Amino acid sequence: MVSEHASPLAALGGADAGGQNVHVDALARTLAGRGVDVEVFTRRDDPALPDRVPVQPGVTVVHVDAGPPEAVPKDNLLPHMGEFARRLADAWRGNRPDLIHTHFWMSGLAGTVAAKPLNIPVVHTFHALGVVKRREQGAADSSPPERIGIEQQLVRDVHRVIATCSDEAFELMRFGLPADRISVVPCGVDLELFTTNGPAAPRSPDRQRIVVVTRLVERKGVGNVVEALAQLPDAELVVAGGPPRERLDADEEAVRLRALAQAHGVADRVDLRGRVPHEDVPRLLRSADLAVICPWYEPFGIVPLEAMACGVPVVASAVGGMLDTVVDGMTGLLVPPRCPERIAEAVAELLADPARRAAMSSVAADRARLYSWDRVGDLTLGVYRAVLDLAPVPVTWPGQLAVAAP
């Protein structure tokens, strides 16, 4: 696997550390449990990191020297991908893998450049598409201008694209990628960590609790949830994500959210927790009446599944993978993105109806079990085998709903 900016060893919650890190880590571990020998190549961002880090039997993280050995925003990494590709090619000439699975567009670029002369097949997962980011963010899109063109080339160069949801598959088909070169395999959820059973974090008995778990970037829509809170006088909002709590004062988005809360008169009901260790997130989710995940756009969105696995109903934006995972009216409610009024209406509707929330809780937990990493691993391994001509092509598209629907 190649994951240039998203190491499976990274602490979650930072600006560039989130769902892709979780995905690569969990998928590598799951595949190793099925007898696959997995090496994850990621860029060295600290000079003290060892060259190779064994994670578990069958999984090794390999740190690649490409650019300065320090944290670099992912949107600034493109100039270093040539060096990254050369290092990959050197490693693979000495120890040729059967197959490469690249994650994110820059990994795809480096991975295909390194793999093509060695005749190694490449499977690619985008995790996010530049054309969608450009459409949704416009001038605020910080991606390099070359991104969309490179992604269009990638769909021609790789052997198979794994889309994580139906919405992404349609976007790829608009690129001109034939449906028979797309396999839809969703992201998974850790059903041993995220469960309905277990302790819940302490909370005030006097207020209903809304929880948001996210990276602190504007497009995640936390500001819209803060605005909605002004219409929910009996609720508190707990936001987990971003830098450690003691460093929130220096975080641009945290400062903006606090100012927004002050302007809307809800500062006393907004609790920015900062980075919460991944193993503590289930306790926080189980303390919630509702999880609210309302980004402007979202390639997949693992947090709704994590909340559902904990038996927490979800109010989510009707975008990306959440159109597949959240069943409107059954496991939560879908709302338009960038719409605080609809967020407030949906949250108020569910907070006012404990019996409905209880029914949603049961259905949500059942649905989350469809997204086990065991299932995701089996589907991914099926794609690998098909690319290597070891098995028939798995029918995951257009029959993707067989994967996602109860």
N, C-alpha and C positions, 0 to 999 in steps of 0.2 A: 504494500500500500504506500501511496505517496500523499502526504497531507502537509503541505509546505508551511502553513502558518498555524495550523490547529493540531498541536501535539496532544496525544492522549494523556500525557503527564502534566498538562497545564492546569493551574488552578482556575476553576470556572468563575464566571461573573465579570471578567474584564471586558474591555471594548471589543476584543477580537477572540474571546474564549467563551464558547457556548455550546450550542447543539452539535456542531460538527465535531468538536472534541469528544463529546459523549458518544456520538455515533461511531467514530473511528475506533475508540477504545472498546466499546461494547461489541462491535462487529468483529474486531480482531480476536477478542477473547472467545466469542461464540464459535468462530471458525476454528480456532485452535482446539476447542473441545470436540470438533468433528474431524480431527486429524490433520488439519491444514497447518503448515509451518508459515507463520506470518511475520514479516519484517515491516515495520512502519517507518518510513523515511520522512523526517521532518527537519526543518531548518534549525540550526543551533542558534539560540538566542541568549546564551550565557556561556562565557568561556570555561566555567567550572563544570559544565555538563560532560559526563563521560561519553565516549564515542558510541557505546552500545549499552542499553539498559534492559536487562531481562525483566519482563513484566509478570509473566507466568510461563509455565512450560508451553512452548509453541509460539510465544509472542515476544518479540524484541523490538524496542524503539531504537532507531539508528539516527544519530544527530549528524546532519550534513552541514559542512562549512560553505556558506553562500551569503556573502555580504558580512557586515559587522556582527560579531557574536553578542548581540544585545537585542532588546525588544525593538522591533520596527513595525509601525502600523502596516497592516496587510496591504493597504492601497499603495504603499511605497516599495513593495517588494519586487515588482516586475523587473527592474534593471538587474536584479540578482538571479533571475531564473536561468540565464545562460550558464552561469557557474553552477547552479543547482543541477541543471541537466547534465553537465559534464561529470560532476561527482556521481550522479546516479549511474551514468553509463560506465564509469570506471568500476563501480561496485558490482554492476550486473554482468560485466564481462568476466569478472573473476568468479562470480557465483550466480549463474543465470537462473532467474525465477521462471516458473511455468507461465505466470500471468501477472500483469500489473493492474491494480485497481487504484485509480487516481481520484482524489477528492478536492473539489474546487477548481476553478478555471486555470489558475496559475500552476497548480500541480499537474493538471492535464497537459498544459503546454510543455512543462519540463519533462513529464513522464513520456509523452509521445516522442519528443525529440530524442530522448535517451533510448527508448525501446525500439523505434523503427529500424535503425541499422542492425539491431540484434534480432529482429524478427520475433519480438515478444508481443503477444496480443495484449491489448489494453481495454479494460472496462472503465468507464468514467461515471462518477456521480458529481453533478454540478453543485448541489446544496443551495445554490442561489444563481439566478440568471441575471446578467448585466442588463439585458433588454428590459426586464421587469423593474430593476432598480432605477434605470434611467427614466422609465415611464412614470414611476411613482415619486421620484425625488427631483427630477428635472435638474436645475442648476445646482442643487445641493448634493448631487451624486458626486462622491469623491473618488470613484473608480477611475483608473487610467483610461484615457480615450480609446486605447487599443482593445479594451476588454471585449466589446461586442463582436468585433471582427475575429478575434482569437477564438471566442466561443463558437462562432459560425464555422470556423475552420475545424475546430475540435470534433464537431458532430460528423464531419466527413472523415476524420483521421482515425477515430477510435473504432473498435470492433463492436461495441455495444454501449449504450447509455442506460444507466439505471436512474429512472426518475423516481422521486420519493412520493409523488402524489399525482392524481389525475390532472390537476391544473398545470403542473409542470410538463406533463406529457403533451398536452395541447400546445403549450408554448414551443416545445421542441419540434412538433409537427409543423408549426408555422415557420420554423427555421428551414423546413424542407426535409427533416429527418423522417424516413419512412417508419411507420408504426412497427414494422417487424424488426427494427433495430432498437426498439425501446422496450425495456422491461420495467414495469412499475413495481417497486419493492419499497414499502413504507419504512420510516424509521421505527425503532422499537422503544420499549420502556422496560426498565428493570423492575420486574414484578416481585423480586425478593426484597428490594429496598422500599418500593412504593406500594404499600398495602393499606387496606382499611383497618387492620389491627395494629395496635401500638400506641404509644403515648402521643399526646398532642401538646403543642407549646402553650404556655400560660396565656390567658387573655382576660380582658375585662368582662365581667358578667353583665355590664350595663350597656354594652354596644355590640351590634352585629359586626362581624369581621369579614372584610374583603382582602384577599391576598393576591399580590402580583409578584411573580418570580420572573426576572428578566435581566438581560444586560441593560445598562443605563445608556441608551442611545435614543435620540428623539423619535426615530421611526418606530420604536416599540410601542408608542402610543400611551405611555404612562401619564403624560400630561393630559390626555383626554379623559383618563380615569380620574385624575385629580379634579378636573373641571366637573365631572359627573358627580363627584362626592358632595358638591355644594347643594345638590338636589336630594341628598340622602342623609338627612340630619341625624339619624340614629346609628350610622355606620362609621367604622374606622377603616382606614386603608393601611395595610402593611406592605411595603415594597422591599423585596429581597433582591439584591444584585448590585453590581458596580464594584468599586474598590472597597477595602475594609472600612468599617464604620468610622474609624478615627481619621480617615482620609477623605471623607465625603465633602468636607468644606473646600477642598481643592479640585473637586470634580465638576466640570462645567455643567453637565446635565443635572446633577444633584442640586447644584445651586439654582439652576433654572426652575426645577420642580418645587423647591422650597419657596422661591419667590412666587410661583404660580399659586401654590397653596395659600400663601399669605394674602395674595390679591383676591382669592375667592373665599376668604374667611374660614378656611378649613385646616389651617396649619396645626391646630391642636389635635386633629384627627388623622394626620398623615405621619406615619412612622417609616422613615427610610432606614432600613436595617444595614444597608451595605452588603458586602459579600457574606453569604451564609454557606458554610461547608455543605457539599452535596449530600452528605449523609444526614444532615440536619433538616434538609428541605421537607421530607415527609412529615416530620413533627409540626412544622409550620403550616403545611397544607391541611393537615388533619384538624388544625385549630380554626380553620376558616369555615364560614357559612357558604362562601362562594369563592372560586378562583376566577379572576378576570384577566383575560389575555387578549388585548385589543390593538395589535400592531397595525400600521398602515398597510403593510404587506408582509408576507411571511412565507418563505419557501416550503417549510413543513410545520414546525412548531412542536417540540417535544413536551413542553410544559403542560399543555392541555391533557395529554395522555398521562403524565405523572399525577396531575390532580385527579383525573378520573379514576386512576388506579387506587388512589387513596379514598375514593368514594365521595369526592367533592364535585358538585355540579359546576359547570363552566359557562361563563359568558365570554364569547370569543368573536373576533372579527371574521366575517365571511370571506376569507381569503386563503389562498394556498392550500396547504395540507389540512387545515382545520375544516375545510369543506368536506373532507373525507372522514376525519376522525370524530368531529362533534356532530351528533345527530340532533338537529334543531327540534326542541320540544321534548326530547327524550333523555339526553345526557346533559343538556344545557340549552342555551339560546345563542343563536348567531345574530350579529348586528353589523351594520355597515361600518367600515373603517372611518376614522376621523370624525366620529359623530358622538360627542359627549351626551347629547340629549337621548339618543337611543340606548347608549350604555346605561344611563341613569334609569330609563324606563324598564329595561330588561332586568337590571339588578333589583330595582324596587319591586317588580312583579314577583321575583323569586324569593326575596327576603320576606315578603308579606305572606308567603304560603309554605310553611314548614312541611306540610304533608307532601306537597309536590316536590320539594327539595329531597325529601327522604326517598321518594320513588325514583327520582333522577339519580340519586346516589347509588342505588342498587344496580340500575341499568348501566351507569357510567363504569362501575367497577367491572361488570361483566364484559363490556365492550373493550375496555383496556386490555383484557386478557388476549384479545385477538392480535395484539401488537407485541407479543412476547419476543424477546431476542432469539429464542429458539426458532420461532417461525420465520423471523427475518433472516436468520442465518441459513436456514434450509433453502429459502427462496434465492438468497444471494449465491449460495453454493450451486444451486441449479443453473443460474446464469453463467457462472464460471465454467461448469461442465459443458454447457451448450456451446460456449465460445471455443472451448478446447475440443469440440466434437466428441465429447465423452457421453453425451446424453441428448435427447431431443430438446428443442427450444421450449423452456417453460412458458405456459400460457399465463402471463401476468398482465398482458395488455391486448385487447381492450377489456379483458375479463378481470380488471383490477378490483372491482367491487367484491369479487369472491374472496379477496384478501381482507378487505376492510369492513364489509357489511356483516352485521350479526345475522 
